[in-house]
């Protein structure tokens, strides 16, 4: 099913188009970089996109779309994964990319990669406050372009409203 809405059973959809993805992550317009949710389960997510080739990609600089931007593609997949795992009536958790470690790049730029990018994230561990993911961004043939690990912190004091004093 390619839709922006969940099936009537209340369960999260197995695939989504760009509109459905944008409804579940805090990015909109051209900053929503992912175009398709290919598949997911409780432990992993796989998305794809061709937004790396778009002239209006908001991450593109005069030098092109540099490989470190692959981390943002992976972070959006992680955000989508969290949104899909949440119960339908739950308030979305604010999340922040706290760190990216052991990141390796096989290319300098992403904008000259032909075909769709394949964006993978695998949940390695986590709790209600933080989640550790392994991620990989690959080309259409499966060649790794960027890979590493990232920590997402949820419901931090920065995400919570400031307490009021009297």
N, C-alpha and C positions, 0 to 999 in steps of 0.2 A: 504494500500500500504506500503510495506517495501522497501524503497529505499533510496539512498543517494542523490537523486536529487529531485527537486521540479517538480510538474506536469507542463505540457506545458502551463497551464493557468497563470503561474506566481505566483500562491499562494503557500504558504509554505505547505509542506506535513503534513498530520495528524500523520503519524508514520514514524520512521526512524530506521535504524539499526546502529550499532556502527560506521561504515564508514561515514554515513550521519551525525551523531552527531559530530564526530571528525572534519568534515569539517566546522562546525558552532561554535565551541568553541576553545579557545586558548590552548587546551591540545591535545597532540598527543601521540602515542605509548601506553605504558601501563598506562600513566598518564590520558588518557581518560578513566574514570572509569565507565561511563554509557554505557550500551549495547543496550538499546532499548527505544525509545520514544513510550510510550503506547498511550497517548492522550494529547491534550493541547487545550486551548482556550486563549482569551485575558487576562483572570484572573488567570489561573492556568496551571500547567504542571505535568504530571505523567510519570516517567521513571522507568525502572527496570534494574537490573544487577546481575550478579553472580561474578563480579570481586573481591568481598570481600573474596572469597575463593581461589583466585589465589596465588600460592606460590611466584610469581614475582610481586605481588602488590607493587608499589613503596612506599606506605605509611606503609607497614608492617615493624615492628621492631622485635627484638628478643623476645619481649613479645607478639607478635601477632599484629593484626589490632585492635587497641584500639577504643572504641566508639567515642571519640571526632573527629575521622576521618569522621564520618557521616556528619559533617558540610561541608567537602569538597565535598562529594557526592551531598549534597543539593545545594552547591554553583555552581557546574557544571550544575545542572538542571536549576538554575536561569540564568546562562549564556546562556544556550540553549534557554530558554524562551525568553530572550532578542533578541537573534539572529533570532528567528522565528517571533517575532513581528516587526522586522525592515523591511523596504521596500527592495525589492530584489536588487535595485541598490544603496542602502545607504552604506556609509563607516561604517564598524563595530565600535561601541563605545567601548572604553577601559573601563572596569569596575573593581572595586576593592571591595572586601568584607571589609567593614569598621567596622562592629561590628556584634557580635552574642549575643543575649540577651535571658534571660529566657530559657536557654537551659537545658533540662532535659534528662538524659540517664537512660534507663531501664536495660541496660546490660553493662558489662565491656568491652567486645570484640565483634567485628563484624565477625571475621573470623570463628567463630564456629557456626554461624547462618546457619541453613539448608535452602536451596532453595534461590530463588532470593530476593534481597532487593527491596522494593518498595519505590521510592523516589518521594516525593510530595513537590511542592512549590506553594504557593498561593500569588499572588500580592495583598497586602493590600492597598497600596497607593504609589504615586510616581509622579515624574515629569522628566524633561530632565536631572536633575543633580543627583537625588538619588531615589532609590526604596526600599520600605519596603516589605519584604516577610515573611510569616509564612512558616515553613517547618516541614516536618515529614519524618522520615525514618522508615519503618515498615518491618516486616518479611513477608513471603508468606501468613501467616494466617491473616495479618492485625494488629498484635500486634505491638504497637509503641516501637521502639528501641531508638529513639532520636527525639526530637522535640524542636522547639524554634522559634525565629524570627531573621532575619538578614537584615542589611542595605547594599545595594550595591550602591556605589558612581560611577557615570559615568563622563567621560571627566574631570577628576581632573587635576590640574596643573602638577601632576606627570605623567599623561598620555600624556600631550601635549608636543611637542618639545620645548626645551629651546629657548627663544628669542635670536636673534643675536644682538650684539652691535657693533657699529662702532666707 
